[in-house]
């Protein structure tokens, strides 16, 4: 039996080395996240022509525990960072392979704003965003510290520091009084559940109505009824621009829209909840957290 296994292993190695490239006709199932030092089972969904006609390989922050020639394999997470798990197998139709990747560490960033004008306590919001490759489910909790302001709502209402769980933002912030020279400094430490190290990010928010005029804003119709059309035009990409709608009377945020494309022209129809009819709405355009345009529209 042992001799047979040695011969089979040699045949597999020879096949994978000299045969035609394998095609992708399989899928690997297993956990979406792994903790450092723990072992997990991964299984390929296709059946090979024999129980040991598989060849598993890994790269990055994982290692194989035990045999690498069965339909299932035991994988241990050895370090943080990205990893790849691949398998080759042989059946009656030839050689096939598939791979999965994981452990991609998120790149979070802050995109917040604050306005003194129009509200005695000021008005703003802290937003945390992530790169496109990020799996938001890997964010376990976030430690927050806001110097110069406090949270108006959410789990940290009335506080300037604390912890929120999951990938979301803590909500709106205020500051009373709200002088023109107010300085707000935000620190967020993001903790992950997939072995990636914590990441600390900061943002220095410049309050006030500093309108740069680099982006042209149009709102129509005005007055409006149940919706408004928001149109932006710029000489540069609108990729990091956010559009926010605020009830002028209460400072309540009605909607927020973040742009992700590279377009220089953007138009979107935004529905207005019935609760905000017969109110004045202020639309603010933020570019990298700085106010670049603002207009008001009456919702009848």
Backbone bond lengths (Angstrom), bond angles and torsions (degrees), N, CA, C in turn:
res aa  C-N    CA-C-N  psi(-1)  N-CA   C-N-CA  omega(-1)  CA-C   N-CA-C  phi
1 X - - - 1.471 - - 1.517 111.19 -
2 X 1.350 115.80 -44.46 1.467 119.27 -179.91 1.523 110.31 -62.43
3 X 1.351 115.36 -39.21 1.456 119.44 178.86 1.522 110.27 -62.38
4 X 1.342 115.86 -40.30 1.463 119.86 178.81 1.526 111.70 -60.57
5 X 1.345 116.39 -41.61 1.466 120.40 179.99 1.522 110.70 -64.11
6 X 1.351 117.19 -41.92 1.452 120.29 178.22 1.522 110.77 -61.91
7 X 1.328 116.57 -43.21 1.465 120.41 179.62 1.521 110.38 -64.66
8 X 1.356 116.87 -42.78 1.455 120.95 179.16 1.520 111.30 -62.54
9 X 1.326 116.43 -43.06 1.467 120.12 178.65 1.522 110.48 -60.93
10 X 1.333 116.65 -40.74 1.467 120.10 179.06 1.519 110.42 -65.19
11 X 1.342 116.29 -40.90 1.461 120.17 179.70 1.525 111.27 -64.57
12 X 1.327 117.01 -41.59 1.465 120.58 178.13 1.515 111.38 -62.72
13 X 1.333 115.90 -47.18 1.463 120.00 -179.71 1.521 110.78 -60.83
14 X 1.336 115.58 -41.97 1.459 119.51 179.90 1.521 111.27 -65.70
15 X 1.350 116.09 -40.54 1.461 120.40 -179.47 1.526 110.90 -63.38
16 X 1.334 116.75 -48.36 1.459 120.88 -177.50 1.521 111.68 -67.14
17 X 1.338 116.24 -24.39 1.460 120.19 -177.43 1.517 111.81 -82.70
18 X 1.351 116.74 -40.37 1.462 119.75 -171.45 1.526 114.18 -111.28
19 X 1.321 118.90 -13.50 1.466 120.09 -177.26 1.521 110.92 -74.60
20 X 1.330 114.72 172.71 1.453 120.44 175.62 1.530 109.52 -64.19
21 X 1.340 118.11 155.57 1.465 120.16 -179.49 1.521 111.46 -55.20
22 X 1.321 115.83 139.07 1.465 120.57 179.50 1.522 110.01 -72.94
23 X 1.337 116.15 149.11 1.462 118.87 176.26 1.523 110.11 -98.11
24 X 1.333 114.94 163.63 1.461 120.16 -177.58 1.524 109.97 -91.19
25 X 1.293 116.87 99.88 1.456 121.39 -179.84 1.521 111.06 -136.63
26 X 1.313 116.74 46.87 1.453 119.24 179.00 1.519 109.73 -157.78
27 X 1.317 115.71 174.06 1.464 122.07 176.81 1.515 108.64 -144.25
28 X 1.311 116.86 144.86 1.460 122.70 -178.92 1.520 108.46 -107.90
29 X 1.322 116.70 130.72 1.458 121.36 176.86 1.521 109.93 -110.15
30 X 1.316 115.97 146.14 1.457 122.06 -178.90 1.509 110.05 172.84
31 X 1.327 118.65 179.62 1.470 121.68 -178.53 1.522 111.21 -65.50
32 X 1.337 115.34 148.05 1.464 120.69 179.42 1.522 112.86 -80.26
33 X 1.333 117.00 -19.33 1.462 120.60 178.01 1.521 109.05 -142.87
34 X 1.345 116.06 150.61 1.459 121.58 -177.90 1.517 109.67 -136.39
35 X 1.323 116.25 141.10 1.450 121.59 177.34 1.523 109.85 -89.63
36 X 1.329 115.74 146.56 1.458 121.03 -179.20 1.531 109.85 -61.91
37 X 1.348 116.04 132.59 1.451 122.14 178.87 1.514 114.88 90.39
38 X 1.344 117.64 -10.41 1.463 121.50 -179.04 1.530 110.85 -98.52
39 X 1.331 116.34 154.02 1.466 122.53 -179.59 1.520 110.42 -110.89
40 X 1.335 116.14 146.31 1.459 121.80 -176.08 1.531 109.46 -141.34
41 X 1.335 115.52 157.51 1.458 121.07 -178.98 1.521 110.96 -102.87
42 X 1.342 115.57 132.99 1.456 122.50 174.96 1.521 108.14 -121.42
43 X 1.335 116.04 141.92 1.462 121.34 -175.19 1.518 110.00 -134.02
44 X 1.338 115.90 137.27 1.457 120.37 174.45 1.528 108.15 -89.62
45 X 1.326 117.01 140.81 1.467 120.67 -170.32 1.518 113.74 -81.73
46 X 1.318 119.59 -7.36 1.460 122.20 -178.59 1.527 110.94 -103.97
47 X 1.314 115.94 147.80 1.455 121.71 -179.22 1.519 110.35 -97.64
48 X 1.318 115.80 126.46 1.462 120.91 179.01 1.524 110.35 -81.37
49 X 1.327 116.17 176.66 1.459 120.26 -177.25 1.521 112.95 -75.13
50 X 1.322 117.70 -10.93 1.460 121.65 173.21 1.520 108.76 -151.31
51 X 1.323 117.06 162.75 1.461 120.88 -173.25 1.518 112.53 -67.09
52 X 1.340 117.92 -19.56 1.464 120.55 -178.79 1.527 111.76 -118.79
53 X 1.326 115.77 26.45 1.472 121.09 178.90 1.528 111.22 -92.77
54 X 1.322 116.64 40.22 1.460 122.28 178.76 1.526 109.15 -124.14
55 X 1.313 115.66 155.37 1.460 120.67 176.66 1.528 107.91 -142.14
56 X 1.336 116.92 104.99 1.467 122.86 -178.48 1.525 109.67 -92.36
57 X 1.326 116.33 142.73 1.461 122.49 175.39 1.521 108.66 -140.06
58 X 1.334 115.73 148.57 1.462 120.37 179.07 1.525 109.59 -134.81
59 X 1.325 115.50 156.00 1.456 122.29 172.12 1.523 108.63 -137.88
60 X 1.310 117.15 158.07 1.460 120.72 176.78 1.511 112.94 88.91
61 X 1.319 115.90 -140.57 1.467 122.67 -167.44 1.524 113.42 -91.82
62 X 1.346 117.88 34.12 1.462 121.77 177.45 1.523 109.24 -137.91
63 X 1.335 116.55 163.25 1.464 121.75 175.85 1.526 108.97 -142.66
64 X 1.341 115.91 158.15 1.454 121.77 179.62 1.526 109.33 -90.72
65 X 1.325 116.05 132.86 1.461 121.90 177.34 1.530 107.47 -107.98
66 X 1.318 117.64 118.71 1.459 120.96 179.70 1.511 111.90 85.19
67 X 1.340 115.67 -148.72 1.457 122.02 -174.02 1.516 111.97 -71.94
68 X 1.339 115.10 146.69 1.460 121.17 175.94 1.522 110.75 -115.16
69 X 1.360 117.70 20.99 1.464 120.72 -173.40 1.521 112.82 -122.19
70 X 1.340 117.56 18.68 1.458 120.48 179.52 1.526 110.66 -113.79
71 X 1.339 115.71 172.96 1.455 120.10 -178.80 1.527 111.42 -65.73
72 X 1.321 116.83 -29.52 1.463 122.10 175.00 1.519 109.15 -114.51
73 X 1.330 115.75 152.76 1.452 120.66 -179.80 1.523 108.61 -138.64
74 X 1.336 116.18 148.57 1.459 121.13 176.90 1.522 108.83 -98.37
75 X 1.334 115.28 125.93 1.464 122.00 -176.74 1.524 109.05 -118.61
76 X 1.329 116.60 132.37 1.462 121.59 175.96 1.522 109.91 -109.35
77 X 1.332 115.57 135.08 1.475 120.97 175.42 1.527 107.04 -81.85
78 X 1.329 116.75 117.87 1.464 121.58 -174.49 1.518 113.36 -100.78
79 X 1.334 117.67 -21.56 1.459 120.63 -175.03 1.516 108.00 -161.59
80 X 1.321 116.78 171.84 1.458 121.01 174.68 1.519 109.11 -82.05
81 X 1.294 115.40 164.56 1.448 119.68 179.07 1.516 112.36 110.07
82 X 1.334 118.01 175.57 1.464 122.33 -175.74 1.516 112.90 -71.74
83 X 1.328 116.05 156.86 1.455 121.68 177.32 1.529 108.98 -149.59
84 X 1.331 115.60 161.20 1.458 122.79 176.35 1.516 109.16 -134.32
85 X 1.332 117.14 135.63 1.460 123.80 177.48 1.523 107.47 -121.27
86 X 1.343 117.24 122.82 1.462 121.97 -177.46 1.517 110.52 -127.67
87 X 1.325 115.93 155.40 1.457 121.32 175.46 1.530 109.47 -141.64
88 X 1.339 115.86 138.43 1.458 123.51 169.06 1.522 107.53 -110.48
89 X 1.319 117.49 144.66 1.456 119.78 175.41 1.529 109.31 -149.67
90 X 1.342 115.45 159.93 1.454 122.38 -179.31 1.517 109.47 -118.91
91 X 1.325 115.57 133.30 1.459 119.87 169.27 1.525 108.97 -132.33
92 X 1.325 116.76 -165.93 1.454 120.10 -174.85 1.523 113.24 -63.90
93 X 1.341 117.33 -21.69 1.462 120.51 -176.96 1.521 113.08 -95.93
94 X 1.340 117.46 -4.76 1.454 119.49 177.58 1.517 113.22 129.15
95 X 1.332 115.33 -150.91 1.460 122.72 -174.55 1.529 110.07 -102.20
96 X 1.324 115.70 137.47 1.459 121.14 -179.46 1.529 109.21 -137.55
97 X 1.329 116.43 160.36 1.459 120.18 178.30 1.520 110.16 -154.97
98 X 1.320 115.51 161.63 1.463 122.03 171.74 1.524 108.54 -158.64
99 X 1.333 116.05 160.69 1.465 122.29 -177.47 1.526 109.88 -139.94
100 X 1.308 116.06 154.93 1.457 122.08 168.93 1.526 108.01 -132.06
101 X 1.318 115.88 152.49 1.464 121.71 179.39 1.516 109.39 -124.73
102 X 1.302 116.71 154.68 1.458 121.55 178.73 1.511 110.83 -161.26
103 X 1.324 114.30 -174.20 1.454 119.35 177.38 1.513 114.87 73.05
104 X 1.348 116.71 12.20 1.454 118.40 178.02 1.533 108.98 -67.33
105 X 1.296 116.88 121.43 1.462 120.61 -178.12 1.527 110.31 -81.33
106 X 1.324 115.53 132.16 1.462 121.20 -179.37 1.529 111.19 -67.01
107 X 1.317 114.63 149.99 1.467 121.28 172.14 1.527 107.19 -114.00
108 X 1.335 118.75 95.82 1.462 121.06 -179.85 1.525 111.54 -84.20
109 X 1.321 116.69 155.57 1.464 121.07 174.36 1.524 108.52 -150.15
110 X 1.335 115.49 155.29 1.456 122.12 -179.00 1.523 110.20 -97.80
111 X 1.319 115.39 141.32 1.467 121.72 -179.73 1.529 106.90 -142.12
112 X 1.341 116.82 78.81 1.460 122.71 -171.16 1.527 111.16 -115.03
113 X 1.333 116.24 171.23 1.462 120.50 178.33 1.526 109.37 -151.78
114 X 1.347 115.48 166.85 1.460 120.85 175.69 1.520 109.10 -157.27
115 X 1.337 115.95 139.61 1.460 122.55 -179.74 1.516 108.94 -127.21
116 X 1.324 116.85 128.01 1.466 120.27 174.40 1.524 110.87 -86.31
117 X 1.314 116.41 -41.46 1.455 120.70 -174.05 1.520 112.00 -64.04
118 X 1.339 115.92 132.73 1.450 120.44 172.83 1.518 114.78 99.88
119 X 1.322 118.44 -18.47 1.454 121.72 -179.86 1.528 109.32 -135.02
120 X 1.326 117.25 133.70 1.464 121.00 -178.96 1.524 111.06 -61.12
121 X 1.330 116.45 -35.67 1.460 120.73 -176.80 1.523 112.13 -96.78
122 X 1.329 116.90 2.35 1.451 119.94 -174.70 1.518 110.45 73.49
123 X 1.292 116.80 166.23 1.456 120.38 -179.84 1.520 109.58 -149.58
124 X 1.329 115.55 136.38 1.456 120.10 177.18 1.509 110.15 -167.43
125 X 1.294 115.50 -178.57 1.465 120.79 178.78 1.517 108.94 -151.35
126 X 1.324 114.68 147.38 1.457 120.78 175.79 1.524 108.20 -102.46
127 X 1.312 115.62 123.00 1.458 121.24 177.23 1.520 109.04 -115.23
128 X 1.326 116.29 137.66 1.451 120.81 171.32 1.522 107.11 -118.90
129 X 1.316 116.18 132.27 1.458 122.21 -178.30 1.527 108.71 -126.21
130 X 1.342 115.35 167.95 1.457 120.64 -175.39 1.525 109.47 -135.79
131 X 1.339 115.51 156.70 1.452 120.22 177.58 1.527 110.13 -66.18
132 X 1.328 116.29 163.00 1.458 121.57 -172.16 1.527 112.64 -64.23
133 X 1.333 119.22 -28.06 1.454 122.09 -177.97 1.521 112.93 -82.69
134 X 1.315 117.28 -2.66 1.463 120.78 -173.93 1.530 111.57 -76.30
135 X 1.323 115.46 134.84 1.460 121.79 168.49 1.521 106.69 -93.07
136 X 1.333 117.13 105.29 1.460 121.50 -175.00 1.524 112.63 -61.14
137 X 1.342 116.94 -22.07 1.460 120.14 179.17 1.523 112.63 -68.09
138 X 1.337 117.64 -13.60 1.463 120.39 179.30 1.527 112.23 -83.33
139 X 1.342 118.06 -6.17 1.464 121.51 177.82 1.527 108.22 -83.42
140 X 1.330 116.71 117.02 1.464 120.95 -177.53 1.523 111.50 -87.87
141 X 1.332 117.43 -52.90 1.466 120.15 177.37 1.526 109.66 -157.57
142 X 1.340 115.64 164.22 1.463 121.87 -177.71 1.528 108.70 -131.22
143 X 1.323 116.11 130.80 1.464 122.12 173.44 1.532 108.55 -93.20
144 X 1.339 116.31 127.78 1.460 121.99 -175.88 1.522 111.19 -115.33
145 X 1.332 115.30 144.95 1.466 121.45 170.79 1.524 107.77 -145.67
146 X 1.337 116.62 121.55 1.461 122.37 -178.84 1.520 108.37 -118.26
147 X 1.297 116.78 111.68 1.467 122.49 179.90 1.520 108.65 -95.19
148 X 1.334 117.00 114.91 1.458 121.28 178.06 1.517 114.15 108.43
149 X 1.337 117.45 -4.86 1.466 120.89 179.64 1.525 108.99 -151.81
150 X 1.340 116.46 -179.96 1.454 121.39 179.31 1.531 107.57 -145.07
151 X 1.316 115.74 160.59 1.459 120.99 -179.37 1.518 110.22 -79.09
152 X 1.335 116.33 136.59 1.458 121.70 -178.34 1.522 112.66 -90.74
153 X 1.322 117.63 -25.73 1.470 120.24 -177.19 1.523 108.93 -150.61
154 X 1.322 115.67 -176.01 1.455 120.31 179.39 1.522 111.88 80.72
155 X 1.325 117.22 -170.44 1.467 121.14 -175.26 1.518 114.25 -66.79
156 X 1.346 118.08 -16.83 1.468 121.11 -178.88 1.518 112.06 -110.12
157 X 1.325 117.80 22.14 1.468 121.81 -177.58 1.522 111.13 -54.53
158 X 1.345 115.71 131.20 1.450 121.80 179.45 1.507 113.85 83.32
159 X 1.327 118.61 -3.91 1.457 121.91 -179.12 1.526 110.43 -111.75
160 X 1.302 115.49 161.72 1.465 120.68 176.26 1.521 111.65 -111.72
161 X 1.337 117.39 0.96 1.462 120.93 177.31 1.526 108.72 -154.56
162 X 1.321 115.46 162.30 1.455 120.06 179.42 1.512 110.82 153.23
163 X 1.333 115.54 -170.40 1.459 122.64 -175.39 1.526 109.81 -122.25
164 X 1.339 116.29 135.49 1.456 122.19 169.77 1.520 108.10 -119.24
165 X 1.333 116.38 150.30 1.456 121.32 -176.25 1.524 110.29 -106.07
166 X 1.328 115.56 138.74 1.449 120.74 -176.34 1.511 110.95 93.88
167 X 1.344 117.27 -176.97 1.465 120.88 -172.67 1.512 115.27 -88.09
168 X 1.345 118.35 -3.50 1.456 120.64 -170.75 1.519 114.97 -77.02
169 X 1.338 114.09 171.07 1.459 122.39 178.55 1.521 110.25 -87.31
170 X 1.337 118.10 154.29 1.465 120.59 -176.77 1.514 114.32 -79.28
171 X 1.337 119.41 -13.58 1.461 119.95 176.00 1.513 114.16 115.41
172 X 1.338 114.75 -159.40 1.459 121.61 -174.96 1.522 111.89 -76.33
173 X 1.336 115.94 153.63 1.457 122.16 177.09 1.516 110.05 -127.00
174 X 1.341 116.20 155.20 1.450 122.54 177.11 1.516 110.20 -139.62
175 X 1.328 115.93 167.78 1.464 121.96 177.49 1.523 108.02 -150.87
176 X 1.319 116.10 129.33 1.454 119.73 -178.87 1.528 109.12 -137.75
177 X 1.339 118.18 121.40 1.469 126.28 0.71 1.531 112.22 -73.67
178 X 1.336 115.32 177.90 1.457 120.63 -175.95 1.527 110.17 -125.81
179 X 1.326 118.86 74.37 1.465 121.25 -179.09 1.528 111.86 -73.70
180 X 1.312 116.59 161.93 1.459 120.74 -178.86 1.523 112.32 -63.82
181 X 1.331 117.15 -27.72 1.466 120.01 -177.60 1.534 112.66 -92.89
182 X 1.329 116.78 15.67 1.459 120.59 179.96 1.525 110.30 -60.07
183 X 1.331 116.51 136.91 1.457 121.76 176.66 1.530 108.76 -123.34
184 X 1.316 116.31 126.53 1.463 122.04 -179.81 1.521 108.45 -118.02
185 X 1.325 115.51 126.60 1.461 120.79 -178.67 1.526 108.79 -123.64
186 X 1.336 115.99 121.91 1.470 122.07 -175.42 1.527 109.72 -108.63
187 X 1.331 115.79 133.47 1.462 121.88 173.88 1.525 108.43 -124.97
188 X 1.335 116.51 131.18 1.467 121.70 178.05 1.523 108.65 -132.14
189 X 1.327 116.30 127.89 1.469 121.73 174.73 1.522 107.77 -110.99
190 X 1.329 115.80 114.79 1.457 122.72 -174.44 1.527 108.96 -96.56
191 X 1.336 116.30 125.88 1.463 122.53 179.51 1.535 109.32 -109.37
192 X 1.336 116.41 140.34 1.456 122.06 -174.59 1.527 111.08 -115.30
193 X 1.336 116.39 160.87 1.459 121.78 179.26 1.523 113.16 -109.37
194 X 1.351 117.04 10.59 1.462 120.30 -177.13 1.523 113.01 -113.44
195 X 1.338 117.11 17.37 1.452 120.38 178.46 1.511 114.49 92.71
196 X 1.334 118.01 -9.23 1.464 120.25 177.57 1.524 109.70 -70.87
197 X 1.332 117.73 144.13 1.466 120.30 -179.12 1.526 111.29 -70.33
198 X 1.350 117.87 153.31 1.466 120.56 176.84 1.526 111.18 -60.45
199 X 1.327 115.35 149.37 1.460 121.99 179.91 1.518 108.70 -123.30
200 X 1.333 117.53 127.75 1.458 122.50 176.48 1.522 109.51 -104.90
201 X 1.329 116.39 126.30 1.463 122.12 179.85 1.523 108.94 -125.87
202 X 1.317 116.52 152.77 1.465 121.42 -177.84 1.525 109.92 -135.28
203 X 1.333 115.14 159.31 1.456 121.20 174.06 1.517 109.26 -150.00
204 X 1.303 115.85 133.18 1.461 122.92 175.47 1.524 107.36 -100.35
205 X 1.335 117.25 108.63 1.468 121.55 -174.79 1.522 109.34 -89.29
206 X 1.306 116.18 130.23 1.459 122.06 176.84 1.528 108.43 -98.46
207 X 1.340 119.32 104.34 1.464 121.03 -178.22 1.526 111.76 -73.37
208 X 1.336 113.96 170.07 1.452 119.65 174.60 1.505 111.82 105.82
209 X 1.324 115.34 170.15 1.457 121.89 -178.77 1.520 109.26 -96.07
210 X 1.306 117.28 67.19 1.462 121.81 179.11 1.525 108.42 -88.58
211 X 1.298 117.05 95.31 1.458 121.85 -174.10 1.526 108.87 -91.66
212 X 1.332 116.50 117.05 1.465 119.86 -177.71 1.519 111.99 -83.79
213 X 1.340 117.42 -28.23 1.462 120.29 179.84 1.512 114.16 77.06
214 X 1.339 118.52 8.81 1.462 120.54 -178.85 1.526 112.27 -74.15
215 X 1.331 116.87 -20.01 1.455 121.38 179.61 1.522 108.95 -119.91
216 X 1.324 117.18 129.04 1.457 121.83 178.28 1.523 109.41 -88.40
217 X 1.333 115.52 128.95 1.465 122.30 -177.81 1.517 109.88 -115.17
218 X 1.358 115.87 130.61 1.458 122.23 174.07 1.519 108.83 -126.35
219 X 1.340 116.67 137.08 1.454 123.08 176.25 1.521 108.68 -122.34
220 X 1.314 117.50 128.70 1.453 120.42 178.64 1.536 109.12 -154.63
221 X 1.334 117.11 147.64 1.472 126.58 -5.92 1.524 111.20 -73.11
222 X 1.302 116.47 163.16 1.462 121.96 178.90 1.531 108.13 -146.71
223 X 1.347 117.67 109.41 1.466 128.54 4.97 1.529 111.92 -68.34
224 X 1.363 114.02 159.51 1.448 121.17 -178.92 1.522 109.58 -116.52
225 X 1.312 115.64 174.89 1.467 119.65 178.44 1.530 109.81 -117.00
226 X 1.315 117.34 -89.83 1.466 120.48 -176.25 1.524 113.56 -99.99
227 X 1.328 117.51 -4.23 1.463 120.61 -179.90 1.521 109.83 -155.67
228 X 1.339 115.17 162.08 1.459 120.98 171.29 1.530 108.18 -133.35
229 X 1.316 115.48 151.30 1.458 121.88 171.86 1.523 108.37 -100.41
230 X 1.315 115.89 125.21 1.461 121.89 179.15 1.523 107.62 -107.18
231 X 1.321 116.20 123.45 1.465 121.45 -178.74 1.522 109.78 -122.12
232 X 1.330 116.61 128.76 1.463 122.50 178.01 1.519 110.12 -120.58
233 X 1.324 115.40 145.67 1.461 121.14 175.87 1.523 108.73 -142.70
234 X 1.324 116.30 132.21 1.456 120.58 -175.52 1.517 109.79 -144.54
235 X 1.344 115.74 159.95 1.460 121.62 175.80 1.519 111.88 -83.56
236 X 1.327 116.79 -10.90 1.453 121.01 -179.83 1.519 109.66 -127.61
237 X 1.320 116.91 175.49 1.459 122.20 -179.46 1.523 110.90 -62.04
238 X 1.335 115.41 141.92 1.463 121.69 178.53 1.521 111.97 -96.09
239 X 1.333 117.23 21.69 1.453 122.02 -169.75 1.520 113.98 -59.73
240 X 1.334 118.71 -37.39 1.461 121.41 -175.92 1.525 111.89 -108.40
241 X 1.319 116.16 33.52 1.460 121.97 -178.09 1.526 109.20 -99.95
242 X 1.331 115.66 141.07 1.465 121.92 175.96 1.521 108.98 -124.43
243 X 1.342 116.29 138.01 1.465 122.66 176.86 1.521 107.92 -109.65
244 X 1.321 116.80 129.43 1.464 121.57 -176.85 1.520 109.17 -128.76
245 X 1.333 116.12 137.15 1.458 121.87 175.22 1.512 110.57 -112.81
246 X 1.347 117.80 129.32 1.468 122.43 -174.79 1.519 109.62 -129.30
247 X 1.327 115.76 136.48 1.461 122.23 172.12 1.530 107.59 -68.67
248 X 1.335 117.12 116.91 1.464 121.19 -174.42 1.528 111.51 -61.27
249 X 1.327 117.77 -36.53 1.462 121.04 -174.97 1.527 112.04 -71.06
250 X 1.312 117.62 -45.45 1.468 121.01 -172.97 1.519 113.96 -104.99
251 X 1.324 117.47 -16.67 1.458 120.10 -176.33 1.515 113.55 80.09
252 X 1.343 117.27 8.95 1.464 121.23 -179.25 1.527 110.51 -72.95
253 X 1.309 116.00 133.99 1.459 120.36 178.50 1.524 108.87 -79.82
254 X 1.328 116.76 122.51 1.464 121.86 -176.09 1.520 111.54 -93.22
255 X 1.327 117.21 -40.49 1.448 119.85 178.14 1.531 109.28 -152.94
256 X 1.314 115.22 159.54 1.460 122.04 172.20 1.515 108.36 -143.15
257 X 1.302 116.41 139.67 1.458 122.13 -177.71 1.520 108.67 -137.08
258 X 1.342 116.87 119.61 1.452 120.61 178.24 1.516 110.15 -102.77
259 X 1.341 116.72 131.22 1.448 122.01 179.65 1.526 109.71 -87.82
260 X 1.328 116.50 138.34 1.464 120.72 -177.35 1.520 113.12 -121.14
261 X 1.312 118.91 -13.43 1.463 120.69 -178.05 1.516 112.42 -84.65
262 X 1.325 115.81 179.92 1.466 121.97 -179.93 1.525 112.48 -102.23
263 X 1.351 116.97 14.38 1.460 120.20 -177.44 1.527 111.62 -68.74
264 X 1.335 114.58 155.11 1.461 121.03 175.57 1.530 111.50 -102.31
265 X 1.332 116.54 -7.92 1.459 122.93 177.21 1.524 107.73 -129.62
266 X 1.329 116.60 135.46 1.463 120.89 -176.54 1.519 109.17 -144.22
267 X 1.338 116.32 132.87 1.461 121.59 175.07 1.517 108.56 -136.93
268 X 1.320 116.49 133.68 1.466 120.06 -179.82 1.521 109.78 -146.24
269 X 1.329 114.73 139.42 1.465 120.95 173.59 1.525 107.95 -88.74
270 X 1.320 116.97 127.68 1.460 122.54 -177.90 1.518 108.83 -120.42
271 X 1.339 115.51 122.61 1.455 121.07 178.83 1.539 109.96 -76.29
272 X 1.320 116.44 140.39 1.465 122.48 179.62 1.525 109.29 -107.12
273 X 1.341 118.64 123.01 1.471 120.50 179.16 1.532 111.93 -57.43
274 X 1.315 116.56 146.15 1.459 121.15 -176.73 1.528 112.02 -59.54
275 X 1.316 117.38 -28.19 1.464 120.53 -178.93 1.523 112.56 -62.64
276 X 1.340 117.23 -18.33 1.466 120.42 -176.41 1.526 111.83 -107.84
277 X 1.331 117.22 15.38 1.456 119.38 173.61 1.532 108.89 -73.13
278 X 1.322 115.72 154.62 1.462 123.61 -175.93 1.528 111.66 62.20
279 X 1.322 115.21 35.62 1.464 121.10 178.35 1.524 109.88 -134.12
280 X 1.338 114.89 158.72 1.459 121.17 175.49 1.520 108.67 -90.80
281 X 1.320 115.92 128.31 1.458 122.49 -177.65 1.527 109.76 -111.63
282 X 1.331 116.57 130.92 1.456 121.55 175.76 1.526 108.47 -105.02
283 X 1.330 116.08 123.80 1.464 122.04 178.68 1.528 108.06 -103.54
284 X 1.317 115.43 126.98 1.468 122.30 -176.33 1.522 108.74 -119.01
285 X 1.324 116.85 136.15 1.463 122.54 176.43 1.526 108.06 -110.42
286 X 1.320 116.25 122.46 1.457 122.70 -179.81 1.516 109.70 -111.01
287 X 1.321 115.91 132.58 1.456 121.95 175.31 1.524 107.78 -119.07
288 X 1.347 116.24 107.93 1.464 120.62 -175.14 1.522 111.52 57.24
289 X 1.333 116.94 38.43 1.448 121.47 176.83 1.511 115.14 84.34
290 X 1.337 119.05 -3.24 1.465 122.17 -179.83 1.523 109.52 -108.40
291 X 1.333 115.36 138.66 1.459 120.79 -177.29 1.521 109.58 -72.96
292 X 1.332 115.45 122.25 1.456 119.26 -179.07 1.529 112.93 -113.65
293 X 1.355 117.31 -16.63 1.464 120.64 177.28 1.509 108.78 -162.37
294 X 1.333 116.98 149.90 1.465 121.48 176.37 1.515 109.47 -156.29
295 X 1.333 115.94 142.09 1.470 122.24 176.98 1.517 108.15 -149.14
296 X 1.336 114.83 160.10 1.459 120.17 177.59 1.525 110.23 -113.10
297 X 1.328 114.04 150.01 1.465 120.53 178.67 1.521 107.72 -139.70
298 X 1.326 116.57 139.01 1.457 121.81 177.91 1.517 110.00 -89.36
299 X 1.361 116.34 127.11 1.453 121.13 176.89 1.526 107.77 -101.03
300 X 1.323 116.21 113.93 1.471 120.33 -175.76 1.539 111.13 -82.68
